[in-house]
Amino acid sequence: MNVSDAVKTRRSIRGYKPDPVAPELLKKIFDQARFAPSNCNTQPWHTVVVSGQARKDLQAAMFAEMSAGKAPSPAFAPGDQNLTGVYKDRQYQCAMDYYGTMGIERHEKDKRFALMMKNWEFFDAPHVAFISMPANLGPVNALDVGIYLQTLMLVLVEHGLASCPQGALAFYPDEVFKIANIPEGNGIICGLSFGYEDVGAQINNVTIDRATLDDLVQFIN
């Protein structure tokens, strides 16, 4: 698989088989991803991979916080904050495509809420990674983390694995910090649920269009 194929193949997958990834392959994937570039080679990211019983315990704890109505406490501003214009339009369209694929109408709030809650169930993926960086760093450093995240997701594709990056998993960090040796002063940017895709799952039929090249890129001669 070449890079172009990996980029086009990668999608946010929300339905997984229960089969865990072999520990040797996990280490190989994250070893390959660490070669992602960063500003002045600072490599500001830190990753914790949670699997097995620890993953089940964390799911239960985070789900309980969300169900109890605990207020989110992310270290960084959520990605949907301050969206306007075409960016808000794209967000709405993404939601419509997602809920539409699942046959959920706008007025069916209970069903929409249940689907949203699957974020904190890690979409039943056997593994979840939490990616953090020092909370006092800024947008340029977050760009480095984004480059690392994309590198990691493409390496997962190369090895036949699927993933779903989730900003929602940064909303309730307390339980993550209890089980993970995250460096002091770091804030969680996002989570990444991953594993082997359940190809027959309806939720994986979601397709999200991209803006055209002309909308996104300008060429000047």
N, C-alpha and C positions, 0 to 999 in steps of 0.2 A: 504494500500500500504506500503510495506517495503522499506528500503533504497535502496536495490539493484534494485528493480523494478523502483523506482523513477529515479535512475541514468541512467538506460537503456531507460526509457521513455522520458527523457528530450532531446529535440532537439532545435536547433535554428529555431524558427518559424518566418516567414516573411509575413504571411497573417492572418489578424485578423477580427473578427466581430466588429462592432461599439459599441456593448454593453459595458458600463462601469462596472467596478467591484464595488460592494456595498462598501460604506465608512467603514462600520463596518468590512467587510472582509479584506479590505486593511490594516486597523490598526492591525488586528489579524495577518496577514501574516508578516508584518514588525516587530511586537512585537516578533514573534517566531524567526525570523531571527537574531535578536540582540543577541541571545545567542551563536553565532558563536565564536570560540576561537580566541585568539590573543596573541602575544608575551607579556608577563608580564601584560596581561589584558589591554593593552593600547587602544584597540578598536579605531584605528586611522581613521576609515571611517566616512563619513558624507553623508547622502542620502537626496535628495530632490525629491519628487514625484510630477510630473506636469500632471494635468488632465484638462478636460473641456475647457473653453475658453482660459485659460492661455496656455494650450498645443497647441491649434490652432494658437494663436498669436506667440508662440515660433517657431512653425514649419514654419510659414510664414517668420519670421525674419531670421532664420538659412538658410532656402532655398534661400532667397534673397541674403545672403552673399555668399553662395556657387555658385549660378548662376552668380553673378557679378564677379566671379574669385578672391575673396578675398583669400589671402594666409592663410593657416592654422596656428594656433598659439597654439598648445597643450602644456600643462604644462610638460608633460612627453614624452619621446621618443616613437613614435608609435611602435606597436608590430611587424610590418613587416620590421623594420629597421635592416640592417646588417644581414639579413637571407642569409645563404649559404647552399650548400650541400643538405642533405636530408630534411632540414627544408624548403628550398626554393622549393624543389620538391613537398612537401606536400601542400605548399601554392598554387602552380600552379595547382595541382590536384583538390584542393578545388574549385578554380575558374572555372576550366573546368567542374566539376560536377554541379556547381551552374548555370552557363550560359547554359550548355548543357540541363539541365532540362527545362529551359525556351525557348529552341530552338533558342538560339542566337549563331551565329558563331563568330569566333575570329575577322573576318574582319568587322563585323557589329558594328562599333564603336559607332554610334549614339544610338543603342539599348543597348549596354553595358553601356554607360554613363547614359541613362535614368534609367536603373535598379540600377546603383550605387547611383543615386540621391534619390532613395527610402529610403536610410539610413536617410536622413534629413527630410523625411516625416514620420519617425518613423514607417515605414511599415504599416501605417494606424492604428496602435495600439492606443487604447483610453488612454493609460497611458505611461509615460516615466519617468524613475528614472535616476538621475544623481548622480554618486558616486564619491566622492572626498576624498582627504587626504591632510595634510599639504605638501606643495610643497618642503619643505626642507628635507623630510624624504626619506628613501632609499628603496632598494629592499626587505629587510626583512619586512618592514612595508607594502609594496605593496603586499607581500605574504599574510599578514593578511587580506587585503582588498579582495584578491582573494578568501580566505576561506569564508569570509562573502558573497561574490557574489554567490559562489556555494551553500552555505546554503540557501540564498534567492531564487535561482532558483529552488532548490529541494522543498522548502516549497510551491512555486507557483505550481509546478507539483502536490503536494499532494492535493491542493485545486482545481485541475482541470483547471489550468491556464497555458498559454504558455508564453515564453519570448525569447528575442534575445539580448545577450550582444553585444554592438557595440562600438569598439574603435573609430570609426569615429565620434561619438558624442562628443568626447573631442577636436575635431579639431577647433571648433568655439565657444569658451567659453564665449565671451563677452555678447551675448544675454541671455545666461543662468544666468550669474551673475546679469543681470538687473532685472530678475524676481524672483530670488531665494536668500534666505538668507544664502548663502554659507559662512562659516567662513572666515574671512580675512586671507590671506596667503595660503589658500587651492588651489589645482589644481585638475581639473576633470580628473579622470582616465578613465572612460568609461560611457556610458549610457546603459540603459536596457529598451527596449520597451517591453511592456507586456499587456496581456489581454486574451480574449477567442479566441482560434484558429478558423479560418475559414477553416474547414476541407476540403472543396471542392476546395480550391485555388490551382492552379497549382504550385505556388511558394513553397508550403509546401510539394511538392513531392521530394524535394531535399534530398538526403541521402549522407552522408559523411562517408566513411569507417575510421576505426581507425587502427593504426599500431598493429602488433601482440604483444602478451605478451613477446615473446622472443626478440623482437626489443626494448622493453621498460624497461624490468625488468631482473635483474640478481640475481639468488639465489646462495649463497655460504654457504656450510656446513663445 
